[in-house]
Each structure stands twice: as structure tokens, then as C-alpha cells.
Amino acid sequence: MATRKRSGSGSKRPKEKVVYIYELLLHGANADQNKQNFWDEFFLLQPNTEAFETELQKLDSAKLCAAKSNLLLLLEKCVDIMDVNDVKRTHNALITLSILTYTMFKKYSNPEDGSVENMFAEFRLGDVEEHIKKLVEKIKELIICDNSDTLRFYCLKLLFIVGSGTDNLDDNLLLEYIMSNNLFDSLKKVLSDSTARLEHGHDIVILLALLVNYRKHDATNPYVVKLSLLDDELALHGFGHVISATLFEFIKQQTTNVLAVQNNSWISSLSSMVGNMFLSDEVDEKMYQIRQNNALLLALYEAVHLNRNFITTLATTHSESSSPPSPSNTLNSHHSISDLSSAPIIDVTQYPTNLLVAVFQYW
């Protein structure tokens, strides 16, 4: 029996509603003209980050000019919808803002699309200054709010995107709003909380390193002043603990790798026979991890350089049980050495939990 062929149009996947709205907004259409609750409903839709970034990247100078008013409106609505008691809409607004900010920085870093300075000039930051100030104020509230750890995570990611948006920190005019609306106390509170620090400490320490280095020699940087005057023992030890825990994990991983090779002589011989086929990949991975740690070492330098109270933190021994997870750590407690290995159990007490010792052993 002959089977009926499906029509070509029937095989086409329907477009997501949120993607359809992205296209309307970026084509300059007035998407909300016929719906009173348009934005309330829009922020209930799960953002499609890939589609939104793709549509933004498609914009040439003429299309960007047509879409500019809608992009500024989107910024305004993202800020307005944020509320500690409306987790879903706030979550979606933060993701939308993060993709918008990241993609625009990426787009204008391409010489063909101009420069970051051109981006700031075209979008006239003065016209949206109040919205950006309001955004920073809401981020301050969300960071210290206990309603949702997820919201805190996305707030920090948005700040990280803003802080790392330009190759030269001093060219990033968006950081002026973070300077004038100081986030230091909110970040300090998270560092002082051992539970919150486990999840967010790494991001906060690197973010502080970025903020401290923004035009710190040209004018009074409030983060330089705040860090130099910080005398909160919990925050100082939290700052040091994030750095020592990350370095500790890197040292432990490298030591474990060395011991595994030493105790697998037949594997070592085989490796010699086949040559250094995978050496390049291993070196690249190690160098990537070292580059990640460089930001933490910069933060350590700034803390020691600016704050004499931090000296006592260098000699403090931290409990390994409260060590935050390191982004460069690829091991877990369930991994075991192969049965073919006779490597002894590694005594964790041989690893440094003291920040100063960790730094020396890291080098």
C-alpha cells in the first residue's frame, strides 16, 4: 500500500513565542501596542539565549538604529519587573539583560561594527541613567536577599559581564554606575556568610579585583577606599579562604596526577613509547587553570597592598571542610585510583590550608 507523503510545510518546527517577540522588537515593531499585560507575560517566558544572541548579532547599523528604542525599552522593562518576591520574572529579566549586555559588548568589540566608545555614544547612556542606577540598586537588594540563591547567582553573572565587557577597564563607562552606587557592602555580606560564600565567593573575589582596578589612579575609587578600610574579620577571612581553597584544589589535583604517574610504571613506559601525543592538550588545560587563578592572585595582591588588616588572614589556617568548589577542579571524592595502581592513599594533611603556605606551594 502506498503511503501518503507529508507536505513540506508540515515538517517545519513552529517558532517559539519568545523568539517571535525577539524578532518583532529587533525589527523596530511596537510589540506591546495591543496588549496591556504584554511585559508581564513576556517575562514569564523562558528566555532563548541562543536565539536572542543570534538575532542581536544580525543587526547592522541601520537595523540597530531602528531597534534602538525597543532595546532601551527592554532595558527599562527588565529593571521595572525585578522584584525579590517575583522570582520567575526576575530570573528571566536578569538572563535577558545578561545576554543583551554580553552580545552588545561582543558586537562592538568587532572593528567592523565600530567600538565600545561608539556603542556608548549611540545609545546615549545619559538617557537611561536613571534606569541603570535603579538596576544597580535592585541588584544590591537581590544579592543580600535570601529568597532565591539563583537570583543572587544571575546578579553576580550580570555584574561580571559588565565588569569584563572591555579589554581596557577604564574604557567601560558602565562601571561608573557601579562606582556611584556602591555594591561593596552587599558583596561583603556574602563573603561573611560561610554558606553563601561556598557558591558565590569565587565570583565575588574576582569581581572585587576588577572594580578595585577601575581608574584607581585617576580618581577616588570607592572600592579601593572600602577595601583598604575593611576590618570585618569574617569578610577578610572569607576573602582569604576563597583564594586559599582554590589554590589548594589546584595543588591537590597536580600532586594527585604526579603520584598516579609515579605509581603506574607500566603506564609511564607505554606513554614513553607512544610519545607525547597528548602533552599539548594537558599543557593547555593546565595553563588555562593557571590563567583562571591569576585573577585570584590579583585579588590577593590588592587585598595585601591596600589593607593591613589582611596580613593576619595570610597566616590563618582554614578548615578544608568548608572549602568552596573551585572552577578549575576536575576531581571529586568518588574518583579512585585504578586497580592496576599501587599508589598509597594521600594524606590530606600534607596540603596547605594556610593562605600564605598555599601561595608559596602554588608557585
C-alpha positions as semicolon CSV with decimal commas, in nm:
position;residue;x (nm);y (nm);z (nm)
1;M;0,000;0,000;0,000
2;A;0,132;0,339;-0,094
3;T;0,183;0,578;0,194
4;R;0,083;0,942;0,177
5;K;0,375;1,180;0,180
6;R;0,379;1,460;0,432
7;S;0,377;1,809;0,297
8;G;0,700;2,004;0,328
9;S;0,537;2,271;0,543
10;G;0,428;2,010;0,797
11;S;0,788;1,921;0,885
12;K;0,882;2,275;0,983
13;R;0,908;2,332;1,357
14;P;0,690;2,614;1,487
15;K;0,876;2,918;1,612
16;E;0,882;2,975;1,986
17;K;0,668;3,264;2,103
18;V;0,963;3,429;2,277
19;V;1,170;3,412;1,955
20;Y;0,884;3,570;1,760
21;I;0,880;3,855;2,013
22;Y;1,257;3,900;1,983
23;E;1,220;3,941;1,608
24;L;0,939;4,195;1,645
25;L;1,136;4,403;1,895
26;L;1,457;4,396;1,694
27;H;1,275;4,493;1,374
28;G;1,150;4,805;1,549
29;A;0,786;4,694;1,575
30;N;0,561;4,811;1,856
31;A;0,508;4,465;2,000
32;D;0,310;4,571;2,307
33;Q;0,065;4,814;2,148
34;N;-0,240;4,584;2,168
35;K;-0,176;4,407;2,499
36;Q;-0,192;4,575;2,836
37;N;-0,011;4,290;3,014
38;F;0,241;4,227;2,737
39;W;0,555;4,264;2,950
40;D;0,415;4,070;3,244
41;E;0,351;3,779;3,009
42;F;0,681;3,823;2,824
43;F;0,888;3,779;3,140
44;L;0,705;3,457;3,221
45;L;0,851;3,307;2,901
46;Q;1,179;3,120;2,937
47;P;1,447;3,321;2,751
48;N;1,601;3,156;2,447
49;T;1,955;3,282;2,493
50;E;2,093;3,138;2,170
51;A;1,815;3,283;1,955
52;F;1,833;3,626;2,123
53;E;2,210;3,647;2,076
54;T;2,180;3,536;1,713
55;E;1,914;3,799;1,636
56;L;2,122;4,072;1,802
57;Q;2,431;3,973;1,604
58;K;2,234;4,005;1,278
59;L;2,172;4,376;1,332
60;D;2,370;4,604;1,103
61;S;2,397;4,978;1,170
62;A;2,064;5,061;1,000
63;K;1,870;4,781;1,173
64;L;2,031;4,867;1,505
65;C;1,916;5,225;1,468
66;A;1,559;5,103;1,407
67;A;1,573;4,868;1,705
68;K;1,742;5,109;1,947
69;S;1,424;5,246;2,103
70;N;1,294;4,892;2,165
71;L;1,626;4,783;2,316
72;L;1,617;5,076;2,557
73;L;1,254;4,993;2,634
74;L;1,355;4,632;2,700
75;L;1,620;4,753;2,944
76;E;1,363;4,968;3,122
77;K;1,109;4,685;3,147
78;C;1,372;4,436;3,269
79;V;1,459;4,672;3,553
80;D;1,097;4,753;3,638
81;I;0,991;4,388;3,659
82;M;1,263;4,290;3,906
83;D;1,123;4,212;4,248
84;V;1,252;3,987;4,525
85;N;0,902;3,841;4,558
86;D;0,865;3,758;4,187
87;V;1,144;3,508;4,138
88;K;1,049;3,374;3,793
89;R;1,009;3,710;3,619
90;T;1,319;3,849;3,790
91;H;1,517;3,541;3,689
92;N;1,412;3,580;3,324
93;A;1,479;3,955;3,328
94;L;1,833;3,902;3,459
95;I;1,908;3,643;3,191
96;T;1,767;3,872;2,920
97;L;1,978;4,164;3,040
98;S;2,287;3,945;3,063
99;I;2,253;3,827;2,702
100;L;2,177;4,179;2,579
101;T;2,481;4,324;2,759
102;Y;2,717;4,042;2,663
103;T;2,617;4,045;2,296
104;M;2,639;4,422;2,258
105;F;2,987;4,429;2,410
106;K;3,087;4,140;2,183
107;K;2,932;4,304;1,876
108;Y;3,103;4,639;1,928
109;S;3,440;4,480;2,003
110;N;3,440;4,379;1,635
111;P;3,614;4,655;1,432
112;E;3,353;4,617;1,157
113;D;3,078;4,729;1,397
114;G;3,266;5,023;1,545
115;S;3,397;5,035;1,900
116;V;3,272;5,024;2,257
117;E;3,304;5,403;2,268
118;N;3,069;5,421;1,967
119;M;2,823;5,192;2,145
120;F;2,807;5,420;2,448
121;A;2,770;5,725;2,221
122;E;2,495;5,571;2,006
123;F;2,288;5,453;2,300
124;R;2,339;5,780;2,491
125;L;2,377;5,644;2,842
126;G;2,253;5,972;2,984
127;D;1,905;5,891;2,853
128;V;1,889;5,569;3,055
129;E;2,097;5,678;3,351
130;E;1,808;5,653;3,596
131;H;1,724;5,300;3,479
132;I;2,084;5,185;3,523
133;K;2,101;5,339;3,870
134;K;1,775;5,168;3,956
135;L;1,915;4,839;3,822
136;V;2,221;4,861;4,047
137;E;2,001;4,939;4,349
138;K;1,786;4,634;4,278
139;I;2,092;4,415;4,231
140;K;2,215;4,527;4,573
141;E;1,885;4,410;4,724
142;L;1,884;4,080;4,535
143;I;2,241;3,990;4,631
144;I;2,166;4,004;5,003
145;C;1,814;3,863;4,974
146;D;1,768;3,507;5,097
147;N;1,458;3,438;4,882
148;S;1,650;3,278;4,597
149;D;2,012;3,175;4,561
150;T;1,953;3,156;4,186
151;L;1,877;3,529;4,166
152;R;2,200;3,606;4,351
153;F;2,387;3,387;4,103
154;Y;2,247;3,569;3,798
155;C;2,301;3,911;3,957
156;L;2,669;3,831;4,001
157;K;2,695;3,694;3,647
158;L;2,542;4,015;3,509
159;L;2,788;4,225;3,711
160;F;3,071;4,004;3,588
161;I;2,962;4,055;3,225
162;V;2,951;4,432;3,278
163;G;3,289;4,436;3,454
164;S;3,468;4,230;3,190
165;G;3,300;4,384;2,885
166;T;3,605;4,574;2,759
167;D;3,972;4,482;2,725
168;N;4,063;4,807;2,899
169;L;3,867;4,851;3,222
170;D;3,900;5,229;3,206
171;D;3,704;5,240;2,877
172;N;3,398;5,079;3,035
173;L;3,161;5,364;3,115
174;L;2,903;5,127;3,263
175;L;3,135;5,078;3,558
176;E;3,078;5,442;3,651
177;Y;2,729;5,347;3,769
178;I;2,868;5,066;3,984
179;M;3,117;5,317;4,126
180;S;2,848;5,569;4,217
181;N;2,609;5,304;4,354
182;N;2,846;5,114;4,578
183;L;2,791;4,738;4,595
184;F;3,076;4,672;4,835
185;D;2,865;4,620;5,147
186;S;2,637;4,371;4,969
187;L;2,935;4,173;4,838
188;K;3,099;4,184;5,181
189;K;2,788;4,036;5,339
190;V;2,803;3,733;5,107
191;L;3,173;3,681;5,181
192;S;3,094;3,687;5,552
193;D;2,834;3,412;5,516
194;S;3,006;3,073;5,501
195;T;2,712;2,908;5,321
196;A;2,669;3,178;5,054
197;R;3,045;3,201;5,010
198;L;3,066;2,836;4,906
199;E;2,854;2,910;4,600
200;H;2,944;3,269;4,514
201;G;3,275;3,351;4,681
202;H;3,491;3,291;4,373
203;D;3,284;3,527;4,155
204;I;3,277;3,797;4,424
205;V;3,653;3,797;4,483
206;I;3,726;3,830;4,109
207;L;3,456;4,096;4,070
208;L;3,613;4,299;4,352
209;A;3,953;4,270;4,185
210;L;3,803;4,418;3,867
211;L;3,623;4,700;4,047
212;V;3,927;4,796;4,254
213;N;4,132;4,836;3,935
214;Y;3,886;5,066;3,755
215;R;4,058;5,404;3,721
216;K;4,211;5,359;4,064
217;H;4,495;5,603;3,986
218;D;4,283;5,874;3,821
219;A;4,024;5,945;4,088
220;T;3,892;5,821;4,417
221;N;3,767;5,469;4,360
222;P;3,514;5,384;4,635
223;Y;3,606;5,015;4,618
224;V;3,972;5,097;4,683
225;V;3,869;5,303;4,984
226;K;3,626;5,040;5,115
227;L;3,873;4,754;5,075
228;S;4,151;4,948;5,244
229;L;3,929;5,026;5,545
230;L;3,769;4,682;5,574
231;D;3,809;4,549;5,927
232;D;3,530;4,290;5,932
233;E;3,711;3,973;6,039
234;L;3,452;3,739;5,885
235;A;3,470;3,914;5,547
236;L;3,851;3,926;5,548
237;H;3,882;3,558;5,633
238;G;3,613;3,476;5,378
239;F;3,810;3,665;5,112
240;G;4,128;3,477;5,200
241;H;3,951;3,144;5,226
242;V;3,818;3,165;4,870
243;I;4,170;3,217;4,738
244;S;4,338;2,952;4,954
245;A;4,069;2,692;4,877
246;T;4,105;2,742;4,501
247;L;4,484;2,720;4,513
248;F;4,456;2,420;4,745
249;E;4,241;2,232;4,492
250;F;4,485;2,311;4,211
251;I;4,782;2,189;4,419
252;K;4,595;1,873;4,520
253;Q;4,499;1,797;4,162
254;Q;4,855;1,840;4,033
255;T;5,000;1,632;4,320
256;T;4,746;1,355;4,261
257;N;4,835;1,347;3,891
258;V;5,208;1,322;3,968
259;L;5,157;1,040;4,221
260;A;4,934;0,850;3,981
261;V;5,202;0,860;3,711
262;Q;5,479;0,761;3,953
263;N;5,284;0,457;4,074
264;N;5,184;0,335;3,728
265;S;5,526;0,245;3,592
266;W;5,389;0,035;3,307
267;I;5,165;0,322;3,202
268;S;5,467;0,553;3,214
269;S;5,660;0,314;2,989
270;L;5,372;0,294;2,746
271;S;5,349;0,672;2,743
272;S;5,716;0,690;2,651
273;M;5,659;0,450;2,363
274;V;5,374;0,641;2,206
275;G;5,542;0,975;2,265
276;N;5,392;1,297;2,386
277;M;5,080;1,269;2,173
278;F;4,852;1,432;2,427
279;L;5,107;1,653;2,601
280;S;4,988;1,966;2,423
281;D;4,628;1,921;2,543
282;E;4,742;1,859;2,901
283;V;4,965;2,166;2,898
284;D;4,685;2,379;2,751
285;E;4,445;2,263;3,023
286;K;4,696;2,337;3,298
287;M;4,774;2,681;3,154
288;Y;4,401;2,755;3,134
289;Q;4,364;2,670;3,502
290;I;4,665;2,886;3,589
291;R;4,517;3,180;3,398
292;Q;4,194;3,137;3,594
293;N;4,392;3,152;3,916
294;N;4,575;3,468;3,806
295;A;4,263;3,675;3,875
296;L;4,255;3,542;4,230
297;L;4,623;3,623;4,275
298;L;4,550;3,978;4,158
299;A;4,274;3,999;4,420
300;L;4,520;3,872;4,682
301;Y;4,774;4,135;4,581
302;E;4,517;4,414;4,607
303;A;4,400;4,296;4,949
304;V;4,754;4,274;5,090
305;H;4,857;4,601;4,925
306;L;4,557;4,802;5,044
307;N;4,454;4,650;5,376
308;R;4,695;4,596;5,665
309;N;4,423;4,400;5,848
310;F;4,452;4,134;5,580
311;I;4,803;4,041;5,694
312;T;4,661;3,830;5,979
313;T;4,445;3,644;5,726
314;L;4,758;3,524;5,546
315;A;4,861;3,319;5,847
316;T;4,515;3,186;5,931
317;T;4,457;2,813;5,889
318;H;4,122;2,741;5,724
319;S;3,912;2,430;5,764
320;E;3,916;2,221;5,447
321;S;3,562;2,103;5,518
322;S;3,432;2,447;5,432
323;S;3,634;2,489;5,116
324;P;3,432;2,631;4,827
325;P;3,431;2,440;4,499
326;S;3,700;2,554;4,258
327;P;3,603;2,615;3,894
328;S;3,926;2,451;3,786
329;N;3,873;2,138;3,995
330;T;3,805;1,827;3,786
331;L;3,822;1,574;4,068
332;N;3,559;1,454;4,308
333;S;3,552;1,240;4,618
334;H;3,416;0,939;4,427
335;H;3,714;0,907;4,191
336;S;3,951;0,627;4,282
337;I;4,283;0,508;4,151
338;S;4,274;0,221;3,905
339;D;4,311;-0,134;4,041
340;L;4,634;-0,157;3,840
341;S;4,779;0,121;4,053
342;S;4,953;0,065;4,383
343;A;4,950;0,432;4,478
344;P;4,915;0,493;4,852
345;I;4,625;0,685;4,998
346;I;4,713;1,053;5,002
347;D;4,715;1,218;5,341
348;V;4,512;1,538;5,308
349;T;4,704;1,693;5,598
350;Q;5,005;1,734;5,368
351;Y;4,819;2,004;5,172
352;P;4,821;2,366;5,286
353;T;4,505;2,524;5,423
354;N;4,703;2,830;5,524
355;L;4,682;3,103;5,257
356;L;5,047;3,205;5,273
357;V;5,168;2,844;5,252
358;A;4,922;2,774;4,969
359;V;5,062;3,064;4,767
360;F;5,424;2,953;4,816
361;Q;5,344;2,591;4,727
362;Y;5,138;2,705;4,426
363;W;5,442;2,880;4,283
